[in-house]
């Protein structure tokens, strides 16, 4: 039997999500206490549920702007971008042109904030204002010589340095990482299916401490690279399938799809909290992290029914977590309030 990866799963998700229903176990879980130690949370009931006028399909990216608004990127072309206040009320929405909506990043440029959006189906990275005006865009990197056609390029996320340089992860295409300068000119590329980065790899990530910290998805670890693609280290996350990383102070939050889905359809993911040394200190919606005598993290598992494929997250100033979920039966984001 051929293992089912996130790519084959992506192709069939439109069919599989319709089978997920909001049954009694899920409703009971909404009142449960999630996490361990100093990282315990409860779900805020019905946060962000907007109804038929503001539908979602898959909820992929989620960020927060300086005003505290929560910005969601969904691949529903009636409203690709939905902007919430922190209470879950609609502020505004826009976007009908992103059928392959996936990665979302927010970047400060001078006195303004801008968004970077990746579209898997259009094979393009877009830069927009917070209101949706397209400022720039980057298509498939034809001149790199690594692609024969646009369809081979399926950018999953962008990573940004403080000096304006940015990196594009081709996480659903050929696995290359494209490096651009602050003006948007491509200056390098590295990785690829045969280029030193394991296949089925760079899905999401952040620029952290001057290097790239990448969620390697089906590989079950985080990878640190320098700006030229040299590998600097790995952080194993056994039992997890890291989709995206968020840093808040001295802690890192990793959104996982549990690695045994869809073989076990009751296993749908959790969030791992890592300290500044990358030791796991809590699993929200998962089993407590356990290290053996040699200091090796043991396999983690989902615990409970609250999550349905966490794909991205953001932490607000009060410590609440907002979670966007992929292939979750068209559910709106979850808000987890810290206890």
C-alpha positions in Angstrom: 0.0 0.0 0.0 1.3 3.4 -0.9 1.6 5.8 2.1 -0.9 8.7 1.9 0.9 12.0 2.1 -0.4 15.5 2.6 -0.3 16.0 -1.1 -2.5 13.0 -2.0 -4.7 14.0 0.9 -5.0 17.6 -0.5 -6.4 16.3 -3.7 -9.1 14.3 -2.0 -10.0 16.7 0.8 -13.0 18.1 -0.9 -14.6 14.7 -0.7 -13.4 13.7 2.7 -14.4 16.9 4.5 -18.1 16.3 3.8 -18.0 13.2 6.0 -16.9 15.1 9.1 -19.9 16.1 11.2 -20.1 18.1 14.4 -21.3 15.3 16.7 -21.7 15.0 20.5 -18.0 14.2 21.2 -16.9 17.4 19.6 -19.5 19.5 21.5 -18.5 17.9 24.8 -14.8 18.7 24.0 -15.6 22.4 23.7 -16.0 22.6 27.5 -12.9 20.5 28.2 -9.6 21.8 29.6 -6.9 21.4 27.0 -3.1 21.3 27.6 -0.8 20.8 30.5 1.1 22.9 33.1 1.1 26.6 32.4 -0.4 26.1 29.0 -4.1 25.2 29.6 -7.0 26.4 27.6 -10.7 26.2 27.0 -12.5 26.7 23.7 -14.6 29.9 23.4 -18.0 28.6 22.2 -19.0 29.7 18.7 -16.2 32.2 18.3 -16.1 33.5 14.7 -19.1 31.7 13.4 -20.6 33.9 10.7 -23.1 32.0 8.7 -24.0 31.7 5.1 -23.2 35.3 4.2 -19.5 34.7 5.1 -18.7 31.1 4.3 -15.4 29.2 4.6 -14.0 26.1 3.0 -10.6 25.2 4.2 -9.1 27.7 6.6 -5.4 27.9 5.9 -3.6 31.0 7.2 -4.3 33.3 10.2 -2.5 36.4 11.4 -3.1 39.4 13.7 -2.6 43.0 12.7 -1.5 45.9 14.9 -5.1 46.8 15.7 -5.6 43.4 17.2 -7.8 42.1 14.3 -7.6 38.5 13.5 -7.2 37.9 9.7 -8.2 34.6 8.2 -7.3 33.2 4.7 -9.8 30.7 3.3 -10.1 29.2 -0.1 -13.8 30.1 -0.4 -13.9 32.6 -3.2 -16.9 34.5 -1.9 -14.7 36.0 0.8 -11.1 34.8 0.8 -10.1 37.1 3.6 -12.2 37.4 6.7 -11.2 40.0 9.3 -12.5 39.5 12.9 -12.2 41.5 16.1 -11.0 39.5 19.0 -14.5 38.8 20.2 -15.2 37.0 16.9 -17.3 39.7 15.2 -16.9 40.4 11.5 -15.0 43.6 10.8 -14.8 43.3 7.0 -14.0 40.8 4.3 -12.7 40.8 0.8 -11.3 38.6 -2.0 -12.8 36.4 -4.7 -9.7 35.7 -6.7 -7.8 33.1 -4.6 -9.2 29.6 -5.3 -5.9 28.0 -4.1 -5.6 30.2 -0.9 -3.0 28.7 1.4 -0.2 30.7 3.1 -0.7 34.1 4.8 1.9 36.4 6.3 1.7 39.9 7.6 4.7 42.2 7.3 5.4 45.7 8.5 6.8 48.0 5.8 7.6 51.5 7.2 4.3 52.8 8.6 2.0 50.2 7.0 1.3 46.5 7.2 1.0 44.4 4.1 -0.1 40.8 3.5 1.7 38.1 1.5 -0.7 35.4 0.1 0.2 32.2 -1.7 -2.2 30.5 -4.1 -1.7 26.9 -5.0 -4.0 26.8 -7.9 -2.9 30.1 -9.6 0.8 29.3 -8.8 1.4 32.9 -7.6 2.5 34.8 -4.5 0.6 38.1 -4.0 1.5 41.1 -1.9 -1.6 43.2 -0.9 -2.7 45.9 1.4 -4.9 45.0 4.4 -7.9 45.9 2.3 -7.0 43.7 -0.7 -5.3 46.1 -3.1 -2.7 44.0 -5.0 0.7 45.7 -4.7 2.9 43.1 -6.4 2.9 39.5 -7.4 5.4 36.7 -8.3 4.6 33.8 -10.6 6.5 30.6 -11.2 10.3 31.0 -11.3 10.7 30.1 -14.9 14.2 31.6 -15.2 15.5 29.3 -12.4 15.5 26.4 -14.8 14.0 24.1 -12.2 10.4 24.2 -13.6 9.0 23.2 -17.0 5.6 24.8 -16.4 3.7 26.9 -14.0 1.7 23.9 -12.7 4.8 22.5 -11.1 5.0 25.5 -8.8 2.6 25.4 -5.8 3.9 27.9 -3.2 2.7 27.1 0.3 4.1 30.0 2.5 6.4 33.0 2.6 9.0 33.7 5.3 10.2 37.3 6.0 13.4 38.9 7.3 13.3 42.3 9.1 15.3 43.9 6.2 12.6 43.1 3.7 14.1 40.0 2.2 11.7 37.1 1.9 11.6 33.4 1.0 8.9 31.4 -0.8 8.4 27.7 0.1 7.3 25.6 -2.8 5.8 23.1 -0.4 3.3 21.5 -2.7 5.4 21.7 -5.9 9.1 20.9 -6.3 10.1 21.7 -2.7 12.5 24.5 -3.7 12.9 27.6 -1.6 13.1 30.9 -3.5 15.0 33.8 -1.9 14.0 37.4 -2.9 15.6 40.7 -1.9 13.6 43.6 -0.4 12.7 44.9 -3.9 11.1 41.6 -4.9 14.0 40.5 -7.1 14.9 36.8 -6.9 18.5 36.4 -5.8 18.8 32.6 -5.0 17.1 29.3 -4.8 18.0 26.1 -2.9 16.5 22.8 -1.8 14.3 20.9 -4.1 13.4 17.3 -4.4 17.0 16.3 -5.0 18.7 19.3 -3.4 19.4 18.4 0.2 15.9 19.0 1.6 13.9 15.8 2.1 11.0 15.3 -0.2 7.5 16.2 1.0 8.9 18.9 3.1 8.9 22.7 3.5 5.2 23.5 4.3 5.4 26.5 6.6 7.8 28.4 8.9 9.2 31.6 10.2 12.5 33.6 10.2 13.8 33.0 13.7 17.1 34.3 15.2 18.4 35.2 11.7 17.7 31.8 10.1 14.8 29.9 8.6 12.8 27.6 10.9 10.7 25.4 8.7 7.8 23.0 9.4 8.8 19.9 7.5 5.3 18.4 7.6 5.4 14.7 6.7 9.0 14.5 7.9 7.8 15.1 11.5 10.4 17.6 12.5 11.3 21.3 12.3 14.4 22.1 10.3 16.7 25.2 10.7 18.5 26.5 7.6 20.7 29.5 7.0 19.8 31.9 4.2 21.8 29.9 1.7 20.0 26.6 2.4 22.7 25.1 4.7 21.1 22.8 7.3 21.8 24.0 10.9 19.8 21.4 12.8 16.5 19.5 13.3 13.9 19.4 16.1 12.2 16.0 16.1 8.4 16.1 16.8 7.5 12.4 16.7 3.8 11.8 16.3 3.2 15.2 14.9 3.0 16.5 11.3 4.0 20.2 11.6 2.1 22.6 9.4 3.1 26.0 10.7 5.0 27.7 13.6 4.3 30.8 15.6 6.7 32.4 18.1 5.3 34.3 21.1 8.0 35.5 23.5 10.2 32.6 24.6 7.8 29.9 23.3 7.1 28.4 19.9 3.7 27.0 19.0 3.4 24.3 16.3 0.2 23.4 14.6 0.1 19.7 13.8 -2.0 17.3 11.7 -1.6 14.0 13.6 0.6 11.7 11.7 -1.8 8.7 11.7 -4.6 10.4 9.9 -6.4 9.2 7.8 -5.6 5.7 8.9 -7.2 6.6 12.2 -9.9 9.0 11.4 -10.3 9.9 15.1 -6.8 11.4 15.0 -6.9 14.9 13.7 -4.1 16.9 15.3 -2.9 19.0 18.2 -0.7 22.0 19.1 2.8 21.6 20.6 4.3 24.3 22.8 8.1 24.4 22.8 10.3 26.5 25.1 13.2 28.6 23.9 15.5 25.5 24.0 12.9 23.6 21.8 11.9 21.3 24.6 8.2 20.4 24.4 6.4 21.7 27.5 2.8 21.1 26.5 0.5 19.5 23.9 -2.8 21.3 23.5 -5.3 18.7 22.5 -2.6 16.0 22.7 -0.9 13.7 25.2 1.6 15.3 27.6 5.1 15.4 26.2 7.4 12.7 27.6 11.2 12.5 27.4 13.1 9.2 28.1 16.2 9.0 30.1 18.3 9.8 27.1 16.4 13.1 26.6 14.5 11.8 23.5 10.9 13.1 23.0 8.6 10.1 22.8 5.8 9.8 20.3 3.0 12.3 20.9 -0.7 11.7 20.1 -3.9 13.5 19.9 -6.0 13.4 23.0 -9.7 14.3 22.6 -11.8 15.4 19.7 -11.5 19.2 19.7 -9.2 19.7 16.7 -9.8 19.0 13.1 -6.5 19.4 11.3 -4.8 22.6 12.8 -3.1 24.4 9.9 -2.0 27.7 11.3 -2.4 29.7 14.6 -1.7 33.1 16.2 -1.4 34.1 19.8 -2.8 37.4 21.1 -1.5 39.6 23.8 -3.7 37.9 26.4 -2.3 34.5 25.5 -5.4 33.3 23.7 -4.7 31.1 20.6 -6.7 31.3 17.4 -6.5 28.2 15.2 -7.3 27.9 11.5 -8.1 24.3 10.4 -7.7 22.6 7.1 -10.2 20.0 5.9 -12.3 20.5 9.0 -15.8 20.3 7.5 -16.0 24.0 6.7 -15.6 25.0 10.4 -14.6 28.6 11.3 -11.5 29.2 13.4 -11.3 28.2 17.0 -10.4 30.5 19.8 -8.7 28.9 22.8 -8.8 31.1 25.9 -5.9 30.6 28.3 -6.9 29.5 31.8 
